[in-house]
């Protein structure tokens, strides 16, 4: 079953398409990010993750309506993953 993905902000320009779906048998968010990097843009992973391989604080990831902060979060077939940059004002 496909995972539906929506990407916003700078990351969308790297992916070039949003929303879209990918066949994904399940795994972790890290697995999905790796796949998207391989298939779409290596820059996507470099931007989304920090130097230690964790989600960068500048981005928010929502999986089927729940915010996740752990790159090891499970992704199941038929999930919807939304990735967006955090907005802040001053």
C-alpha positions as CSV (number, residue, x, y, z in Angstrom):
1,X,0.0,0.0,0.0
2,X,1.2,3.5,-0.7
3,X,2.3,6.1,1.8
4,X,0.9,9.6,0.9
5,X,3.5,12.3,1.3
6,X,3.0,16.1,1.5
7,X,6.1,18.3,1.6
8,X,6.0,22.1,2.1
9,X,8.5,24.9,2.1
10,X,12.1,24.6,0.9
11,X,12.0,20.8,1.0
12,X,9.2,20.9,-1.6
13,X,11.5,22.5,-4.1
14,X,13.9,19.6,-3.6
15,X,11.2,16.9,-4.0
16,X,9.6,18.8,-7.0
17,X,6.2,17.3,-6.3
18,X,3.7,17.4,-3.5
19,X,1.5,15.6,-2.7
20,X,2.6,12.3,-4.0
21,X,2.5,8.6,-3.0
22,X,5.2,5.9,-2.8
23,X,4.9,2.2,-2.3
24,X,6.3,1.6,1.1
25,X,6.0,-1.7,2.9
26,X,6.6,-0.1,6.3
27,X,9.6,0.7,8.4
28,X,10.9,3.8,10.2
29,X,10.8,7.5,9.2
30,X,14.5,7.1,8.7
31,X,13.9,4.4,6.1
32,X,11.4,6.6,4.3
33,X,13.7,9.6,4.3
34,X,16.5,7.5,2.9
35,X,14.3,6.2,0.1
36,X,13.1,9.7,-0.8
37,X,16.7,10.9,-0.8
38,X,17.8,8.2,-3.1
39,X,14.8,8.5,-5.5
40,X,14.2,12.3,-5.4
41,X,17.1,14.4,-4.0
42,X,20.1,13.8,-1.8
43,X,19.8,17.4,-0.6
44,X,16.4,16.5,0.9
45,X,18.1,14.3,3.6
46,X,20.8,16.8,4.2
47,X,18.3,19.6,4.8
48,X,15.8,17.6,6.9
49,X,18.3,15.9,9.2
50,X,20.9,17.5,11.5
51,X,24.6,16.4,11.7
52,X,23.7,13.6,14.0
53,X,21.0,12.1,11.8
54,X,18.1,13.4,13.8
55,X,15.2,15.5,12.6
56,X,16.4,19.1,12.4
57,X,14.6,21.4,14.8
58,X,13.6,23.6,11.8
59,X,11.2,21.0,10.5
60,X,8.0,19.4,11.7
61,X,6.9,15.9,10.7
62,X,3.3,14.7,11.1
63,X,2.4,11.1,10.6
64,X,-1.3,10.4,10.2
65,X,-2.2,13.4,12.3
66,X,0.4,12.9,15.0
67,X,3.5,15.0,15.3
68,X,6.7,12.8,15.5
69,X,10.1,14.0,16.7
70,X,12.0,10.7,16.5
71,X,13.6,9.6,13.2
72,X,12.9,6.0,14.3
73,X,9.1,6.6,14.4
74,X,7.2,3.8,12.6
75,X,5.7,4.5,9.2
76,X,3.0,2.0,8.1
77,X,1.5,1.4,4.6
78,X,-1.4,3.8,4.1
79,X,0.0,6.5,6.5
80,X,0.0,10.1,5.5
81,X,3.3,11.9,6.1
82,X,3.4,15.7,6.2
83,X,6.8,17.5,6.3
84,X,6.9,21.3,6.8
85,X,9.3,23.9,8.0
86,X,8.6,25.5,11.4
87,X,7.7,29.1,11.2
88,X,8.7,31.6,13.8
89,X,8.3,35.3,14.2
90,X,10.0,38.0,16.1
